Amino acid sequence: MKYKYDSVPESMKDMQTYGFNWMEFVASIPSPLYLITSYKSNGLPNACMQSWTTFTGGANGYFAIVSSVSKYGHLYKTLHESGDAVINFMSADLYDKCMFTIQNNAFDTDEITASGLTCIKADKVNAPLVAECFMNFECRLKWEKEICDGDDSVLACLEIVKVHIDEKHLDENDLGRTGDTGILYNIHHPINPEKYAGTAHDYVGVIKKIRDYAEY
Ligand SMILES: Cc1cc2nc3c(=O)[nH]c(=O)nc-3n(C[C@H](O)[C@H](O)[C@H](O)COP(=O)(O)O)c2cc1C
């Protein structure tokens, strides 16, 4: 038996969704979690935890489809000013420091250093890179669009022009990119509307391989 929903379930009507759609909590589809860094107009590093992104590529390049950049944050402003940013993937051991950037969000703060992380300049783009993060993508803004007219956030397409990856994570038999030591995922609170009573809260998780496609 399947439950079907096309309007907000009774149990979720009064829930604080922090701007998210109720369906996201019913679906609870994880997406990669990362720290995106750029320079503010005063030259200081900005850092923004970000999710709701997919990565796609082809003959014309490799792109980050960042689906929800708030128009009210520093990231949006810096992307408009310089067009450059770095996407930094952290393993679980760095999660707390990376989350600390949310508190260290003042315009006149170096958000990377203030959070106990090391800032180095990217090679190809005008943006800071977090040294401790095991994988870094140097990016340039290609285009942006509102998904619906008047949205508070934009969908931004960033072209990835250079990849940095730690040797231990490059080796899938060592730290790799998946499993306990790999990329983190943002998991929206998986709500069961049939039993729900409470507020939304999200989780952070990892992903693991279960089969090799080559078996088919
Ligand atoms: C797990 C997680 C995911 C987030 N994802 C996004 C996101 O996709 N888009 C966004 O605009 N803010 C997102 N945020 C919120 C920003 O990280 C936060 O508001 C940050 O302080 C904004 O930084 P900025 O003003 O320097 O850009 C997320 C926060 C967390 C904890």
The ligand as an SDF file (V2000), in Angstrom:
LIG
                    3D

 31 33  0  0  0  0  0  0  0  0999 V2000
   23.0860   21.8660    6.0440 C   0  0  0  0  0  0  0  0  0  0  0  0
   22.9340   23.2750    5.5250 C   0  0  0  0  0  0  0  0  0  0  0  0
   22.6250   23.4890    4.1990 C   0  0  0  0  0  0  0  0  0  0  0  0
   22.4550   24.7820    3.7210 C   0  0  0  0  0  0  0  0  0  0  0  0
   22.1340   24.9610    2.4120 N   0  0  0  0  0  0  0  0  0  0  0  0
   21.9380   26.2000    1.9440 C   0  0  0  0  0  0  0  0  0  0  0  0
   21.5800   26.3890    0.5860 C   0  0  0  0  0  0  0  0  0  0  0  0
   21.4570   25.4520   -0.1990 O   0  0  0  0  0  0  0  0  0  0  0  0
   21.3700   27.6650    0.1680 N   0  0  0  0  0  0  0  0  0  0  0  0
   21.5230   28.7410    1.0020 C   0  0  0  0  0  0  0  0  0  0  0  0
   21.3380   29.8800    0.5480 O   0  0  0  0  0  0  0  0  0  0  0  0
   21.8540   28.5910    2.3030 N   0  0  0  0  0  0  0  0  0  0  0  0
   22.0650   27.3420    2.7780 C   0  0  0  0  0  0  0  0  0  0  0  0
   22.3940   27.1720    4.0950 N   0  0  0  0  0  0  0  0  0  0  0  0
   22.4440   28.3270    4.9940 C   0  0  0  0  0  0  0  0  0  0  0  0
   23.7530   29.0850    4.8880 C   0  0  0  0  0  0  0  0  0  0  0  0
   24.8500   28.2300    5.0370 O   0  0  0  0  0  0  0  0  0  0  0  0
   23.8290   30.1530    5.9890 C   0  0  0  0  0  0  0  0  0  0  0  0
   22.7060   30.9850    5.9340 O   0  0  0  0  0  0  0  0  0  0  0  0
   25.0970   30.9550    5.8580 C   0  0  0  0  0  0  0  0  0  0  0  0
   25.3870   31.5860    7.0760 O   0  0  0  0  0  0  0  0  0  0  0  0
   24.9930   31.9880    4.7570 C   0  0  0  0  0  0  0  0  0  0  0  0
   26.2880   32.4860    4.5440 O   0  0  0  0  0  0  0  0  0  0  0  0
   26.5890   33.7640    3.6440 P   0  0  0  0  0  0  0  0  0  0  0  0
   25.6660   34.8740    4.0640 O   0  0  0  0  0  0  0  0  0  0  0  0
   27.9990   34.0250    3.9770 O   0  0  0  0  0  0  0  0  0  0  0  0
   26.4160   33.3910    2.2190 O   0  0  0  0  0  0  0  0  0  0  0  0
   22.6070   25.8790    4.5790 C   0  0  0  0  0  0  0  0  0  0  0  0
   22.9590   25.6580    5.9240 C   0  0  0  0  0  0  0  0  0  0  0  0
   23.1200   24.3670    6.3780 C   0  0  0  0  0  0  0  0  0  0  0  0
   23.4740   24.1510    7.8240 C   0  0  0  0  0  0  0  0  0  0  0  0
  1  2  1  0
  2  3  1  0
  2 30  2  0
  3  4  2  0
  4  5  1  0
  4 28  1  0
  5  6  2  0
  6  7  1  0
  6 13  1  0
  7  8  2  0
  7  9  1  0
  9 10  1  0
 10 11  2  0
 10 12  1  0
 12 13  2  0
 13 14  1  0
 14 15  1  0
 14 28  1  0
 15 16  1  0
 16 17  1  0
 16 18  1  0
 18 19  1  0
 18 20  1  0
 20 21  1  0
 20 22  1  0
 22 23  1  0
 23 24  1  0
 24 25  2  0
 24 26  1  0
 24 27  1  0
 28 29  2  0
 29 30  1  0
 30 31  1  0
M  END
$$$$
